[in-house]
Amino acid sequence: MNNSNKTVLITGISSGIGLALTKKFLNENYSVIGTTRNGIIQNFSHKNLQVVALDLTNNANFKQVEDKVITLTKGIDLLINNAGTAPDVFAGIPDINSFNETIATNVTGTVFFTEALLPYLKNDGQVLFISSAMGLPDNAAPNGTAYRLSKAAINMYAAILATRLNSQNIKVTPVHPGWVQTKLGGSNAPYTPNEAAENIYNGISLTKSGKFWDATVM
């Protein structure tokens, strides 16, 4: 497939799923704009990769990313919101500081960064949110209050956004990548980041806009 004229923007590419997705899309001949907190990625470079700084808790930073995007591409084919945090994921009792950090990053920052980038999405493009089945009511459990709430909120935002962008044929999909071997998932998780990236890439075109998607079930 000739993807050489396509651009994907992926947030949070310094490690884990974000880095694996970056490498996958580069291997598929996409141009990739990736974000990290400091605009640097260690021990990896590619001629079709541009890295920009993004702090999702600082909305003044969004305009800087917009300005950079304008210089790098004529339009975004795919926006993948991968960046996030989960300081309370193993905690049973909510803590106000980690709660506020999680909501500020995973919900407020992600929503308003997406809104800032919407004007640069091509018609027939797609917005993907790396979400989690932990945000589904049927999977409620005592741990990770803020994390679970943040992913539930993103699932709803994706459904709302899908209705807004329907006339532009832009698909919006919240995706559960599975339990993955990342800082969040730990070493006992059944999927590697590369396997998660492969599943996500292979299934993107099959998703239905506004519908929660489990990438481990094809």
Secondary structure as UniProt FT lines:
FT   TURN            4..5
FT   STRAND          7..11
FT   HELIX           16..27
FT   TURN            28..29
FT   STRAND          31..36
FT   TURN            42..43
FT   TURN            47..48
FT   STRAND          49..53
FT   TURN            56..57
FT   HELIX           60..72
FT   STRAND          76..81
FT   TURN            87..90
FT   HELIX           96..103
FT   HELIX           104..109
FT   HELIX           110..117
FT   HELIX           118..120
FT   STRAND          121..130
FT   HELIX           133..135
FT   HELIX           137..139
FT   HELIX           145..165
FT   HELIX           166..168
FT   STRAND          171..176
FT   TURN            183..185
FT   TURN            187..188
FT   HELIX           193..203
FT   HELIX           204..206
FT   TURN            209..210
FT   STRAND          213..214
FT   TURN            215..216
//
